[in-house]
Amino acid sequence: MDGTTLEAERERAADRVRSLRHGLDSLAEEQALTSHDDEHDPEGVTIAVQRAQLQGLLAAAERDRADLDAALRRLAAGEYGYCARCGSPIAAERLAALPATTTCITCAPGSRRRR
C-alpha cells in the first residue's frame, strides 16, 4: 500500500468523523426542540439510544483516523508494512484489508498461528 492510498483511507475516516459529529449535533438540536419527558415520551428514549449509537460510531471512526495517522507516520519513517512484534513483512493482502495494521497475521492478536 502506498502513501496515496493511505491518505485516501485517512480522508475517508476523517469524513466519517465529520459526518458523525454533524449527526450528533443535529440530534442535539432535535432533542432541544422536543419534550424532555423521556419517561412518558418514547421518542426521548429513541433519541438517547441514537445518541449512544452515534457516539460509539464516532469513537470508532476517531480510532480509525488515529490509526491511519500512525500508519502514515510509519510510512514516512520507512517502517510501514513491517510487523511491530517480529519485524517480518506484513502480507500485501493483509495491508489491503487492514491498512493501519501493525502486525503480521502470525503476531495478530487472537491469531491461532502465533508462535
Number of C-alpha atoms within 10 A of each C-alpha: 13 11 13 10 12 19 15 12 18 22 14 15 22 18 14 19 21 15 13 19 16 12 17 19 13 12 17 14 11 12 15 10 9 11 12 13 11 13 9 10 12 10 16 17 15 12 16 15 12 15 17 13 13 17 16 13 16 21 14 15 20 17 14 20 22 16 18 24 17 16 23 22 13 16 17 11 9 10 16 24 25 19 20 16 12 11 13 14 14 20 14 12 10 15 17 13 9 11 22 24 22 23 22 23 17 17 19 15 10 9 11 10 9 11 6
